[in-house]
Amino acid sequence: MQIQTVNTKDQITRCAVYTRKSTEEGLEQEYNTLDAQWDACDSYIQSQKSRGWATLPTHYDDGGFTGANIERPAFARLMEDIKAGNIDTVIVYKVDRLSRSLADFANIMTLLDKQSVAFVSVTQYFDTSTSIGRMTLNILITFAQFEREMISERIRDKIARSRQKGKYMGGQPVLGYDVIDKKLIPNEHEKFQIKKIFDLYLNNRSIREISEMIEEWGWTTKRWQTKRGHMAGGKTISPQVLYTILKNPIYIGKIRHNKNVYEGEHEAIIDPEVFEQVKRLLKKNSNNLTNTSRKTF
């Protein structure tokens, strides 16, 4: 790839600009944050023309991709071009645009070092072509990882406290309830299905037999619309799904968090006594199956 530059030096440093934004919000705008990152990086490169720096025309933009991992299309193209020897320096607006994971960042730096490619963050004023730049970068990414872990811990603590109060905290919707204003509201049609499933099991129907019956009736798993407007769910209720339904305390008005179960804010669908009977029957049938399996050896 040929670079146009006004620099009179023979050696040109090919600079690739990488930009990233975690969400797609605002990317539809004519001038968005990815454009702003690109312009800031390009301006910095132009200021280094005396050193032979020139901006590669290829855009490596990842809009709507987290920095917690490296599963990003533009990042993958960037790495391919680095391995092909087409890039001398990677330029980013901030370090965390490249990665928020210390482990991933270390691996990326190892690859860049192997390919003799420098790394520059224009707003944090350092580059890995100098020893002080390498030291500063390692310190910064360590603190970035620490901050990310602290945020994750706060989110986990918030979810745990909310579940202890019986609040619904999101996740995949379950058959029997609709999510309205962040609350679980019984769906009358699905409520009937859940009650029927519990009744069938109490009437000595095997889980596999129940699965075959409700498949004939056309019953499926919960169908819901994602935030992006796509329909999800609506799959066959397999024996594994049935087993999960029969053991889920959400149907007696409770919320489970890890190994703990708390009183929920939502209305119960199944009577607690019925749920306990099913629980005992599941355990009994599981023990019988285990004993039968042992006798076959």
Backbone as CSV, one residue per row, in Angstrom:
resi,resn,N_x,N_y,N_z,CA_x,CA_y,CA_z,C_x,C_y,C_z
1,MET,0.854,-1.199,0.000,0.000,0.000,0.000,0.882,1.239,0.000
2,GLN,0.658,2.163,-0.921,1.484,3.351,-1.062,0.887,4.494,-0.263
3,ILE,1.715,5.223,0.450,1.265,6.325,1.295,1.735,7.644,0.702
4,GLN,0.823,8.597,0.568,1.176,9.932,0.104,1.611,10.772,1.302
5,THR,2.775,11.359,1.267,3.264,12.165,2.381,4.184,13.255,1.873
6,VAL,4.259,14.366,2.601,5.123,15.481,2.212,6.500,15.337,2.856
7,ASN,6.677,14.286,3.658,7.942,14.095,4.362,9.043,13.785,3.370
8,THR,10.196,14.344,3.605,11.309,14.163,2.684,12.182,12.980,3.048
9,LYS,11.926,12.357,4.201,12.747,11.226,4.634,12.378,9.992,3.846
10,ASP,13.327,9.083,3.705,13.099,7.838,2.980,12.221,6.896,3.792
11,GLN,12.394,6.899,5.122,11.674,5.974,5.979,10.319,6.538,6.379
12,ILE,9.254,5.819,6.031,7.897,6.222,6.398,7.351,5.272,7.457
13,THR,6.796,5.814,8.512,6.164,5.011,9.556,4.676,4.923,9.261
14,ARG,4.223,3.729,8.900,2.817,3.525,8.525,1.973,3.374,9.795
15,CYS,1.094,4.316,10.000,0.299,4.356,11.230,-1.148,3.935,10.975
16,ALA,-1.599,2.911,11.695,-2.977,2.438,11.588,-3.770,2.949,12.788
17,VAL,-4.901,3.579,12.506,-5.752,4.104,13.574,-6.836,3.081,13.899
18,TYR,-6.936,2.715,15.183,-7.991,1.791,15.627,-8.945,2.535,16.550
19,THR,-10.260,2.402,16.283,-11.280,3.048,17.121,-12.301,2.010,17.572
20,ARG,-12.912,2.281,18.730,-13.915,1.348,19.256,-14.904,2.082,20.160
21,LYS,-16.164,1.585,20.144,-17.199,2.056,21.062,-17.991,0.850,21.533
22,SER,-18.262,0.768,22.832,-18.884,-0.430,23.401,-20.324,-0.639,22.943
23,THR,-21.055,0.437,22.724,-22.461,0.315,22.327,-22.675,0.931,20.955
24,GLU,-23.847,0.641,20.363,-24.174,1.201,19.055,-24.891,2.541,19.168
25,GLU,-25.162,2.964,20.389,-25.875,4.212,20.612,-25.109,5.401,20.027
26,GLY,-25.765,6.169,19.182,-25.163,7.368,18.600,-24.364,7.128,17.342
27,LEU,-24.134,5.867,16.971,-23.320,5.575,15.786,-24.032,5.940,14.490
28,GLU,-25.360,6.117,14.576,-26.117,6.481,13.371,-25.926,7.954,13.027
29,GLN,-25.340,8.730,13.913,-25.124,10.149,13.664,-24.083,10.363,12.575
30,GLU,-24.223,11.479,11.871,-23.300,11.766,10.762,-21.860,11.859,11.240
31,TYR,-21.665,12.452,12.419,-20.329,12.527,13.018,-20.430,11.935,14.414
32,ASN,-19.879,10.719,14.589,-20.011,10.030,15.868,-18.673,9.917,16.578
33,THR,-18.693,9.194,17.689,-17.486,9.088,18.509,-16.335,8.375,17.803
34,LEU,-16.654,7.441,16.897,-15.598,6.771,16.143,-14.894,7.765,15.215
35,ASP,-15.681,8.661,14.615,-15.097,9.701,13.759,-14.219,10.631,14.590
36,ALA,-14.707,10.975,15.788,-13.949,11.880,16.658,-12.627,11.240,17.082
37,GLN,-12.658,9.946,17.402,-11.427,9.236,17.762,-10.444,9.227,16.597
38,TRP,-10.985,8.949,15.404,-10.140,8.894,14.202,-9.465,10.251,13.962
39,ASP,-10.243,11.323,14.022,-9.696,12.650,13.750,-8.615,13.027,14.752
40,ALA,-8.830,12.691,16.019,-7.840,13.005,17.052,-6.534,12.253,16.789
41,CYS,-6.667,10.976,16.405,-5.477,10.166,16.126,-4.764,10.664,14.861
42,ASP,-5.543,10.993,13.832,-4.959,11.471,12.580,-4.236,12.801,12.796
43,SER,-4.816,13.677,13.602,-4.174,14.965,13.895,-2.840,14.756,14.592
44,TYR,-2.806,13.776,15.505,-1.553,13.492,16.204,-0.501,12.969,15.220
45,ILE,-0.928,12.104,14.321,-0.002,11.557,13.327,0.552,12.672,12.440
46,GLN,-0.321,13.603,12.043,0.117,14.720,11.206,1.156,15.577,11.930
47,SER,1.029,15.650,13.254,1.990,16.444,14.025,3.360,15.775,14.096
48,GLN,3.402,14.480,13.702,4.652,13.717,13.756,5.246,13.489,12.360
49,LYS,4.849,14.343,11.398,5.348,14.172,10.029,6.864,14.277,9.950
50,SER,7.430,15.084,10.842,8.889,15.245,10.827,9.601,13.942,11.165
51,ARG,8.876,13.023,11.790,9.435,11.709,12.132,9.102,10.672,11.065
52,GLY,8.428,11.121,10.014,8.101,10.204,8.918,6.789,9.476,9.089
53,TRP,5.946,9.948,10.003,4.666,9.271,10.262,3.643,9.626,9.180
54,ALA,2.835,8.636,8.802,1.766,8.845,7.828,0.583,7.936,8.171
55,THR,-0.616,8.448,7.988,-1.828,7.699,8.333,-2.225,6.756,7.211
56,LEU,-2.397,5.494,7.534,-2.926,4.545,6.565,-4.406,4.856,6.329
57,PRO,-4.882,4.775,5.100,-6.278,5.131,4.805,-7.315,4.134,5.312
58,THR,-6.888,2.901,5.623,-7.834,1.881,6.086,-8.388,2.231,7.460
59,HIS,-9.715,2.152,7.581,-10.360,2.409,8.871,-10.574,1.089,9.614
60,TYR,-10.125,1.034,10.843,-10.356,-0.124,11.712,-11.308,0.331,12.818
61,ASP,-12.601,0.299,12.536,-13.617,0.815,13.452,-14.512,-0.307,13.966
62,ASP,-14.562,-0.473,15.281,-15.451,-1.459,15.903,-16.517,-0.717,16.697
63,GLY,-17.684,-0.544,16.109,-18.793,0.113,16.788,-19.741,-0.911,17.367
64,GLY,-20.010,-0.815,18.672,-20.912,-1.755,19.322,-20.233,-3.019,19.805
65,PHE,-18.926,-2.939,20.096,-18.180,-4.114,20.564,-17.448,-3.794,21.865
66,THR,-17.572,-4.679,22.832,-16.935,-4.501,24.125,-15.424,-4.681,24.032
67,GLY,-14.728,-4.023,24.960,-13.283,-4.183,25.038,-12.877,-5.276,26.004
68,ALA,-13.886,-5.997,26.547,-13.609,-7.058,27.514,-13.032,-8.296,26.850
69,ASN,-13.203,-8.399,25.510,-12.608,-9.519,24.775,-12.122,-9.019,23.428
70,ILE,-11.547,-9.894,22.625,-10.990,-9.472,21.330,-11.810,-9.994,20.158
71,GLU,-13.058,-10.419,20.432,-13.941,-10.898,19.366,-14.565,-9.712,18.649
72,ARG,-13.764,-9.038,17.833,-14.209,-7.846,17.122,-13.707,-7.899,15.685
73,PRO,-14.570,-7.641,14.695,-14.175,-7.774,13.285,-13.054,-6.842,12.844
74,ALA,-13.148,-5.550,13.185,-12.110,-4.605,12.764,-10.785,-4.914,13.467
75,PHE,-10.866,-5.319,14.727,-9.655,-5.687,15.457,-8.981,-6.884,14.783
76,ALA,-9.791,-7.852,14.336,-9.248,-9.028,13.654,-8.523,-8.623,12.370
77,ARG,-9.111,-7.678,11.617,-8.467,-7.197,10.388,-7.163,-6.467,10.712
78,LEU,-7.179,-5.716,11.804,-5.970,-5.008,12.236,-4.847,-5.992,12.523
79,MET,-5.161,-7.062,13.254,-4.152,-8.070,13.594,-3.621,-8.775,12.341
80,GLU,-4.509,-9.040,11.383,-4.080,-9.683,10.135,-3.106,-8.797,9.369
81,ASP,-3.400,-7.504,9.317,-2.521,-6.570,8.606,-1.194,-6.389,9.319
82,ILE,-1.225,-6.478,10.660,0.027,-6.398,11.419,0.900,-7.611,11.113
83,LYS,0.282,-8.804,11.129,1.031,-10.034,10.834,1.561,-10.048,9.409
84,ALA,0.846,-9.364,8.505,1.278,-9.305,7.104,2.388,-8.281,6.887
85,GLY,2.727,-7.531,7.930,3.805,-6.556,7.835,3.399,-5.244,7.187
86,ASN,2.093,-4.925,7.228,1.604,-3.713,6.565,1.497,-2.504,7.492
87,ILE,1.831,-2.685,8.766,1.663,-1.617,9.757,2.924,-1.487,10.607
88,ASP,3.317,-0.244,10.888,4.489,0.009,11.732,4.087,0.475,13.141
89,THR,2.967,1.192,13.235,2.528,1.728,14.524,1.003,1.690,14.606
90,VAL,0.488,1.286,15.766,-0.957,1.299,16.009,-1.272,2.507,16.880
91,ILE,-2.222,3.313,16.421,-2.587,4.534,17.136,-4.015,4.411,17.655
92,VAL,-4.217,4.713,18.935,-5.568,4.716,19.516,-5.768,6.017,20.283
93,TYR,-7.036,6.352,20.511,-7.366,7.556,21.272,-7.040,7.361,22.743
94,LYS,-7.432,6.209,23.296,-7.120,5.825,24.669,-6.783,4.347,24.698
95,VAL,-6.021,3.936,25.687,-5.592,2.551,25.795,-6.758,1.575,25.816
96,ASP,-7.822,1.919,26.560,-8.924,0.968,26.704,-9.727,0.787,25.428
97,ARG,-9.466,1.619,24.403,-10.120,1.385,23.107,-9.599,0.089,22.495
98,LEU,-8.340,-0.243,22.764,-7.761,-1.470,22.233,-8.202,-2.673,23.046
99,SER,-8.156,-2.566,24.377,-8.568,-3.676,25.233,-8.758,-3.207,26.669
100,ARG,-9.737,-3.832,27.340,-9.953,-3.590,28.765,-9.472,-4.778,29.605
101,SER,-9.016,-5.814,28.940,-8.558,-7.014,29.634,-7.035,-7.026,29.705
102,LEU,-6.506,-7.154,30.901,-5.060,-7.172,31.085,-4.426,-8.353,30.362
103,ALA,-5.083,-9.523,30.437,-4.543,-10.713,29.783,-4.516,-10.529,28.265
104,ASP,-5.631,-10.043,27.708,-5.685,-9.804,26.254,-4.668,-8.762,25.838
105,PHE,-4.563,-7.696,26.643,-3.631,-6.626,26.291,-2.188,-7.135,26.280
106,ALA,-1.861,-7.973,27.257,-0.507,-8.534,27.314,-0.215,-9.355,26.062
107,ASN,-1.201,-10.140,25.630,-1.018,-10.947,24.414,-0.873,-10.074,23.179
108,ILE,-1.660,-8.989,23.121,-1.574,-8.074,21.985,-0.195,-7.418,21.945
109,MET,0.289,-6.979,23.102,1.596,-6.346,23.168,2.715,-7.303,22.759
110,THR,2.552,-8.570,23.133,3.542,-9.580,22.735,3.591,-9.717,21.223
111,LEU,2.396,-9.732,20.596,2.336,-9.827,19.135,2.937,-8.591,18.477
112,LEU,2.596,-7.398,18.989,3.142,-6.170,18.417,4.660,-6.144,18.536
113,ASP,5.166,-6.560,19.688,6.610,-6.583,19.913,7.297,-7.550,18.944
114,LYS,6.656,-8.699,18.729,7.198,-9.702,17.811,7.269,-9.167,16.393
115,GLN,6.288,-8.336,16.020,6.236,-7.776,14.671,6.945,-6.420,14.579
116,SER,7.573,-6.006,15.675,8.274,-4.708,15.749,7.329,-3.547,15.440
117,VAL,6.098,-3.652,15.980,5.081,-2.618,15.791,4.921,-1.852,17.094
118,ALA,4.980,-0.512,17.014,4.832,0.321,18.200,3.351,0.572,18.489
119,PHE,3.065,0.978,19.728,1.691,1.269,20.136,1.663,2.643,20.780
120,VAL,0.716,3.482,20.333,0.645,4.857,20.828,-0.785,5.207,21.221
121,SER,-0.921,5.824,22.398,-2.202,6.381,22.828,-2.050,7.903,22.819
122,VAL,-2.827,8.581,21.985,-2.579,10.003,21.764,-3.009,10.883,22.932
123,THR,-3.993,10.455,23.721,-4.446,11.299,24.835,-3.706,10.993,26.131
124,GLN,-2.918,9.939,26.144,-2.185,9.592,27.358,-0.677,9.775,27.179
125,TYR,-0.300,10.290,26.020,1.047,10.768,25.754,2.164,9.773,26.079
126,PHE,2.081,8.621,25.492,3.203,7.689,25.576,3.126,6.718,24.413
127,ASP,4.261,6.113,24.121,4.276,5.065,23.100,5.271,3.996,23.510
128,THR,5.080,2.805,22.988,5.872,1.659,23.432,7.243,1.584,22.766
129,SER,7.585,2.593,21.994,8.929,2.605,21.409,9.951,3.096,22.419
130,THR,9.476,3.567,23.583,10.381,4.018,24.641,10.166,3.174,25.893
131,SER,11.190,3.062,26.721,11.089,2.259,27.941,10.104,2.869,28.925
132,ILE,10.113,4.198,29.037,9.179,4.859,29.953,7.746,4.676,29.468
133,GLY,7.574,4.632,28.161,6.246,4.401,27.590,5.736,3.018,27.928
134,ARG,6.610,2.029,27.848,6.222,0.652,28.187,5.832,0.553,29.661
135,MET,6.606,1.175,30.522,6.325,1.101,31.952,4.989,1.796,32.262
136,THR,4.794,2.974,31.701,3.552,3.726,31.933,2.344,2.946,31.422
137,LEU,2.503,2.331,30.280,1.413,1.564,29.681,1.012,0.389,30.576
138,ASN,1.985,-0.331,31.090,1.697,-1.461,31.974,0.979,-1.023,33.242
139,ILE,1.397,0.111,33.795,0.744,0.635,34.998,-0.703,1.024,34.682
140,LEU,-0.887,1.698,33.565,-2.217,2.182,33.193,-3.186,1.030,32.950
141,ILE,-2.750,0.025,32.209,-3.650,-1.080,31.891,-3.967,-1.895,33.141
142,THR,-3.028,-1.937,34.094,-3.292,-2.620,35.357,-4.408,-1.925,36.123
143,PHE,-4.345,-0.589,36.165,-5.393,0.162,36.844,-6.720,0.079,36.099
144,ALA,-6.664,0.021,34.770,-7.890,-0.106,33.978,-8.581,-1.436,34.277
145,GLN,-7.777,-2.499,34.387,-8.317,-3.809,34.727,-8.900,-3.807,36.133
146,PHE,-8.183,-3.151,37.046,-8.656,-3.050,38.432,-9.998,-2.326,38.492
147,GLU,-10.126,-1.224,37.737,-11.369,-0.456,37.712,-12.505,-1.298,37.149
148,ARG,-12.232,-2.040,36.092,-13.255,-2.875,35.477,-13.742,-3.948,36.455
149,GLU,-12.800,-4.563,37.195,-13.176,-5.587,38.169,-13.981,-4.990,39.318
150,MET,-13.645,-3.766,39.707,-14.394,-3.087,40.768,-15.820,-2.810,40.313
151,ILE,-15.970,-2.378,39.049,-17.304,-2.117,38.503,-18.117,-3.410,38.465
152,SER,-17.470,-4.501,38.045,-18.151,-5.798,37.989,-18.602,-6.243,39.371
153,GLU,-17.744,-6.022,40.373,-18.090,-6.388,41.744,-19.287,-5.574,42.243
154,ARG,-19.309,-4.280,41.896,-20.427,-3.435,42.325,-21.729,-3.885,41.671
155,ILE,-21.642,-4.265,40.393,-22.839,-4.743,39.692,-23.333,-6.045,40.311
156,ARG,-22.393,-6.963,40.600,-22.777,-8.238,41.222,-23.415,-8.011,42.586
157,ASP,-22.841,-7.081,43.358,-23.389,-6.778,44.684,-24.791,-6.179,44.567
158,LYS,-24.984,-5.315,43.581,-26.290,-4.692,43.381,-27.338,-5.744,43.015
159,ILE,-26.962,-6.662,42.125,-27.879,-7.731,41.736,-28.216,-8.611,42.925
160,ALA,-27.195,-8.960,43.714,-27.417,-9.813,44.889,-28.369,-9.140,45.883
161,ARG,-28.157,-7.838,46.151,-29.023,-7.122,47.097,-30.449,-7.031,46.571
162,SER,-30.574,-6.797,45.248,-31.910,-6.689,44.646,-32.652,-8.010,44.708
163,ARG,-31.945,-9.103,44.471,-32.580,-10.422,44.523,-32.968,-10.783,45.959
164,GLN,-32.165,-10.357,46.920,-32.511,-10.590,48.320,-33.811,-9.882,48.689
165,LYS,-34.097,-8.779,47.989,-35.340,-8.043,48.212,-36.482,-8.590,47.358
166,GLY,-36.172,-9.651,46.580,-37.199,-10.290,45.764,-37.451,-9.637,44.431
167,LYS,-36.557,-8.768,43.984,-36.757,-8.061,42.727,-36.271,-8.889,41.538
168,TYR,-36.974,-8.769,40.430,-36.568,-9.419,39.190,-35.471,-8.576,38.551
169,MET,-34.346,-9.206,38.225,-33.190,-8.470,37.720,-32.852,-8.811,36.278
170,GLY,-33.851,-9.214,35.523,-33.606,-9.471,34.106,-33.124,-10.883,33.826
171,GLY,-32.637,-11.077,32.614,-32.245,-12.402,32.171,-33.273,-12.932,31.184
172,GLN,-33.099,-14.171,30.756,-34.013,-14.762,29.791,-35.390,-14.960,30.420
173,PRO,-36.457,-14.426,29.802,-37.814,-14.587,30.347,-38.196,-16.063,30.458
174,VAL,-39.015,-16.394,31.456,-39.417,-17.786,31.666,-40.874,-17.983,31.266
175,LEU,-41.193,-19.197,30.864,-42.562,-19.542,30.515,-43.452,-19.351,31.738
176,GLY,-44.584,-18.673,31.536,-45.506,-18.441,32.637,-45.611,-16.984,33.042
177,TYR,-44.584,-16.201,32.695,-44.577,-14.791,33.085,-44.200,-13.881,31.913
178,ASP,-44.779,-12.680,31.921,-44.348,-11.608,31.036,-43.590,-10.598,31.888
179,VAL,-42.640,-9.900,31.274,-41.895,-8.858,31.975,-42.497,-7.514,31.581
180,ILE,-43.139,-6.859,32.534,-43.786,-5.565,32.293,-43.272,-4.572,33.332
181,ASP,-42.661,-3.490,32.835,-42.072,-2.475,33.735,-41.110,-3.119,34.720
182,LYS,-40.289,-4.047,34.213,-39.248,-4.717,35.001,-39.820,-5.581,36.126
183,LYS,-41.081,-5.981,35.982,-41.709,-6.859,36.964,-42.277,-8.090,36.273
184,LEU,-42.344,-9.198,37.015,-42.896,-10.442,36.483,-44.403,-10.458,36.686
185,ILE,-45.123,-10.544,35.579,-46.584,-10.578,35.617,-47.047,-11.893,34.975
186,PRO,-47.887,-12.692,35.675,-48.333,-13.971,35.110,-49.030,-13.795,33.766
187,ASN,-48.654,-14.664,32.823,-49.310,-14.732,31.522,-50.367,-15.831,31.633
188,GLU,-51.644,-15.482,31.489,-52.738,-16.410,31.775,-52.651,-17.696,30.949
189,HIS,-52.347,-17.588,29.662,-52.255,-18.777,28.813,-51.087,-19.666,29.250
190,GLU,-49.931,-19.049,29.473,-48.742,-19.812,29.873,-48.879,-20.320,31.305
191,LYS,-49.623,-19.588,32.128,-49.884,-20.010,33.505,-50.615,-21.351,33.503
192,PHE,-51.578,-21.491,32.597,-52.296,-22.757,32.449,-51.339,-23.880,32.054
193,GLN,-50.411,-23.587,31.131,-49.450,-24.592,30.678,-48.559,-25.076,31.818
194,ILE,-48.067,-24.137,32.618,-47.191,-24.493,33.745,-47.943,-25.376,34.743
195,LYS,-49.167,-25.004,35.076,-49.962,-25.797,36.019,-50.199,-27.205,35.467
196,LYS,-50.461,-27.298,34.168,-50.707,-28.591,33.533,-49.465,-29.471,33.595
197,ILE,-48.300,-28.875,33.388,-47.039,-29.627,33.437,-46.830,-30.222,34.831
198,PHE,-47.058,-29.410,35.869,-46.906,-29.899,37.242,-47.931,-30.997,37.537
199,ASP,-49.182,-30.818,37.085,-50.232,-31.823,37.305,-49.889,-33.149,36.635
200,LEU,-49.391,-33.066,35.411,-49.044,-34.280,34.667,-47.947,-35.064,35.382
201,TYR,-46.963,-34.335,35.917,-45.860,-35.027,36.597,-46.346,-35.673,37.888
202,LEU,-47.229,-34.991,38.615,-47.762,-35.561,39.852,-48.639,-36.780,39.578
203,ASN,-49.196,-36.875,38.381,-50.038,-38.007,37.998,-49.231,-39.112,37.306
204,ASN,-47.980,-39.247,37.789,-47.106,-40.344,37.367,-46.768,-40.347,35.879
205,ARG,-46.725,-39.187,35.297,-46.242,-39.069,33.920,-44.733,-38.825,33.958
206,SER,-43.991,-39.526,33.140,-42.548,-39.309,33.097,-42.254,-38.006,32.358
207,ILE,-41.096,-37.436,32.630,-40.716,-36.184,31.975,-40.663,-36.353,30.465
208,ARG,-40.144,-37.482,30.012,-40.075,-37.721,28.567,-41.477,-37.834,27.964
209,GLU,-42.363,-38.495,28.682,-43.733,-38.650,28.195,-44.432,-37.291,28.126
210,ILE,-44.221,-36.463,29.143,-44.818,-35.130,29.150,-44.291,-34.310,27.975
211,SER,-42.981,-34.426,27.728,-42.363,-33.690,26.630,-43.001,-34.059,25.294
212,GLU,-43.242,-35.348,25.088,-43.858,-35.813,23.841,-45.308,-35.329,23.728
213,MET,-46.023,-35.333,24.856,-47.423,-34.895,24.856,-47.551,-33.417,24.488
214,ILE,-46.775,-32.573,25.167,-46.936,-31.131,24.940,-46.370,-30.714,23.580
215,GLU,-45.454,-31.516,23.040,-44.977,-31.224,21.683,-46.110,-31.445,20.683
216,GLU,-46.904,-32.497,20.924,-48.069,-32.758,20.068,-49.097,-31.639,20.192
217,TRP,-49.177,-31.028,21.375,-50.128,-29.937,21.590,-49.622,-28.606,21.012
218,GLY,-48.357,-28.599,20.596,-47.794,-27.374,20.018,-47.248,-26.396,21.027
219,TRP,-47.028,-26.853,22.267,-46.475,-25.963,23.283,-44.979,-25.769,23.048
220,THR,-44.508,-24.555,23.290,-43.085,-24.262,23.106,-42.554,-23.485,24.312
221,THR,-41.257,-23.246,24.299,-40.647,-22.417,25.337,-41.122,-20.966,25.166
222,LYS,-40.820,-20.141,26.124,-41.245,-18.741,26.116,-40.765,-18.029,24.858
223,ARG,-41.669,-17.295,24.224,-41.305,-16.438,23.102,-41.324,-14.987,23.580
224,TRP,-40.279,-14.243,23.199,-40.242,-12.839,23.603,-39.474,-12.018,22.563
225,GLN,-39.637,-10.729,22.649,-38.971,-9.823,21.721,-37.751,-9.205,22.387
226,THR,-36.610,-9.283,21.712,-35.381,-8.712,22.256,-35.413,-7.195,22.130
227,LYS,-34.431,-6.543,22.754,-34.361,-5.084,22.705,-34.158,-4.585,21.279
228,ARG,-33.601,-5.437,20.421,-33.374,-5.044,19.031,-34.561,-5.388,18.130
229,GLY,-35.635,-5.883,18.751,-36.838,-6.145,17.987,-36.937,-7.527,17.375
230,HIS,-35.975,-8.412,17.680,-36.005,-9.766,17.133,-36.808,-10.682,18.059
231,MET,-37.439,-11.687,17.480,-38.162,-12.672,18.272,-37.219,-13.803,18.680
232,ALA,-37.322,-14.208,19.937,-36.459,-15.276,20.464,-37.331,-16.319,21.160
233,GLY,-36.746,-17.491,21.428,-37.484,-18.561,22.098,-38.386,-19.305,21.131
234,GLY,-39.474,-19.872,21.686,-40.409,-20.613,20.843,-39.882,-21.949,20.375
235,LYS,-39.012,-22.562,21.170,-38.425,-23.851,20.795,-39.160,-25.008,21.485
236,THR,-38.874,-26.228,21.030,-39.486,-27.412,21.624,-39.116,-27.510,23.105
237,ILE,-40.100,-27.857,23.935,-39.839,-28.027,25.368,-39.279,-29.433,25.579
238,SER,-37.979,-29.505,25.651,-37.287,-30.791,25.782,-37.396,-31.317,27.215
239,PRO,-37.062,-32.585,27.450,-37.049,-33.113,28.819,-36.163,-32.299,29.756
240,GLN,-35.024,-31.809,29.231,-34.128,-30.999,30.053,-34.802,-29.696,30.483
241,VAL,-35.535,-29.062,29.545,-36.254,-27.826,29.862,-37.362,-28.100,30.876
242,LEU,-38.065,-29.220,30.706,-39.127,-29.597,31.641,-38.572,-29.783,33.054
243,TYR,-37.443,-30.432,33.147,-36.810,-30.675,34.441,-36.482,-29.333,35.116
244,THR,-36.011,-28.380,34.319,-35.689,-27.050,34.846,-36.944,-26.340,35.330
245,ILE,-38.031,-26.456,34.566,-39.300,-25.838,34.951,-39.793,-26.398,36.285
246,LEU,-39.769,-27.717,36.421,-40.288,-28.371,37.623,-39.469,-28.048,38.873
247,LYS,-38.225,-27.611,38.689,-37.367,-27.304,39.841,-37.235,-25.801,40.109
248,ASN,-37.866,-24.979,39.261,-37.671,-23.532,39.356,-38.577,-22.912,40.434
249,PRO,-37.998,-22.362,41.513,-38.805,-21.779,42.602,-39.518,-20.489,42.215
250,ILE,-39.233,-19.985,41.007,-39.897,-18.757,40.556,-41.406,-18.968,40.501
251,TYR,-41.825,-20.244,40.272,-43.250,-20.542,40.135,-44.008,-20.556,41.464
252,ILE,-43.280,-20.497,42.579,-43.954,-20.371,43.881,-43.684,-18.984,44.478
253,GLY,-43.358,-18.042,43.587,-43.190,-16.658,44.016,-41.862,-16.345,44.662
254,LYS,-40.826,-17.129,44.333,-39.516,-16.898,44.925,-38.488,-16.531,43.853
255,ILE,-37.387,-15.948,44.280,-36.284,-15.560,43.400,-35.032,-16.294,43.848
256,ARG,-34.347,-16.918,42.892,-33.127,-17.657,43.229,-31.905,-16.826,42.829
257,HIS,-30.929,-16.795,43.722,-29.654,-16.145,43.418,-28.532,-17.062,43.894
258,ASN,-27.769,-17.578,42.928,-26.756,-18.594,43.215,-27.439,-19.772,43.917
259,LYS,-27.026,-20.104,45.153,-27.618,-21.242,45.853,-28.711,-20.820,46.837
260,ASN,-28.977,-19.526,46.900,-29.968,-19.015,47.852,-31.297,-18.714,47.162
261,VAL,-32.386,-18.848,47.924,-33.726,-18.567,47.413,-34.391,-17.549,48.333
262,TYR,-34.956,-16.481,47.727,-35.569,-15.408,48.497,-37.030,-15.222,48.078
263,GLU,-37.825,-14.626,48.965,-39.204,-14.303,48.648,-39.235,-13.250,47.541
264,GLY,-40.022,-13.512,46.500,-40.085,-12.583,45.387,-41.249,-11.617,45.496
265,GLU,-41.207,-10.595,44.649,-42.287,-9.615,44.615,-43.435,-10.069,43.710
266,HIS,-43.180,-11.096,42.885,-44.164,-11.507,41.887,-45.160,-12.536,42.439
267,GLU,-46.259,-12.711,41.719,-47.317,-13.641,42.101,-46.914,-15.080,41.785
268,ALA,-47.215,-15.984,42.703,-46.921,-17.399,42.480,-47.931,-18.010,41.505
269,ILE,-47.473,-18.997,40.740,-48.344,-19.735,39.825,-48.693,-21.106,40.402
270,ILE,-47.719,-21.699,41.092,-47.874,-23.046,41.658,-47.970,-22.973,43.172
271,ASP,-48.864,-23.765,43.751,-48.992,-23.843,45.198,-47.713,-24.442,45.786
272,PRO,-47.168,-23.856,46.852,-45.925,-24.352,47.455,-45.980,-25.835,47.817
273,GLU,-47.137,-26.319,48.267,-47.268,-27.733,48.622,-47.122,-28.618,47.395
274,VAL,-47.710,-28.195,46.278,-47.575,-28.938,45.020,-46.106,-28.960,44.584
275,PHE,-45.451,-27.810,44.720,-44.043,-27.709,44.330,-43.181,-28.664,45.153
276,GLU,-43.443,-28.753,46.457,-42.686,-29.643,47.328,-42.938,-31.108,46.981
277,GLN,-44.192,-31.449,46.631,-44.508,-32.817,46.220,-43.736,-33.195,44.958
278,VAL,-43.699,-32.268,44.019,-42.956,-32.504,42.774,-41.466,-32.638,43.070
279,LYS,-40.971,-31.808,43.965,-39.559,-31.844,44.335,-39.183,-33.205,44.921
280,ARG,-40.036,-33.719,45.808,-39.770,-35.028,46.418,-39.843,-36.139,45.373
281,LEU,-40.808,-36.024,44.465,-40.969,-37.038,43.419,-39.790,-37.037,42.454
282,LEU,-39.297,-35.850,42.126,-38.121,-35.743,41.257,-36.914,-36.418,41.902
283,LYS,-36.745,-36.178,43.202,-35.618,-36.773,43.919,-35.761,-38.286,43.983
284,LYS,-36.989,-38.758,44.252,-37.243,-40.191,44.331,-36.968,-40.870,42.999
285,ASN,-37.474,-40.288,41.922,-37.263,-40.860,40.591,-35.801,-40.829,40.184
286,SER,-35.108,-39.778,40.619,-33.680,-39.672,40.321,-32.903,-40.758,41.052
287,ASN,-33.256,-41.021,42.324,-32.606,-42.083,43.101,-32.889,-43.455,42.504
288,ASN,-34.139,-43.663,42.078,-34.499,-44.948,41.465,-33.710,-45.199,40.189
289,LEU,-33.544,-44.126,39.401,-32.788,-44.238,38.156,-31.331,-44.557,38.434
290,THR,-30.786,-43.896,39.491,-29.387,-44.131,39.860,-29.182,-45.567,40.327
291,ASN,-30.098,-46.069,41.180,-29.997,-47.442,41.687,-30.130,-48.467,40.565
292,THR,-31.044,-48.197,39.626,-31.227,-49.106,38.490,-29.972,-49.157,37.629
293,SER,-29.356,-47.999,37.434,-28.136,-47.923,36.627,-27.012,-48.702,37.272
294,ARG,-26.927,-48.625,38.616,-25.855,-49.320,39.327,-26.022,-50.831,39.216
295,LYS,-27.294,-51.308,39.198,-27.544,-52.749,39.135,-27.182,-53.343,37.791
296,THR,-27.055,-52.492,36.774,-26.739,-53.011,35.440,-25.261,-53.340,35.286
297,PHE,-24.441,-52.921,36.256,-23.001,-53.204,36.146,-22.630,-54.504,36.862
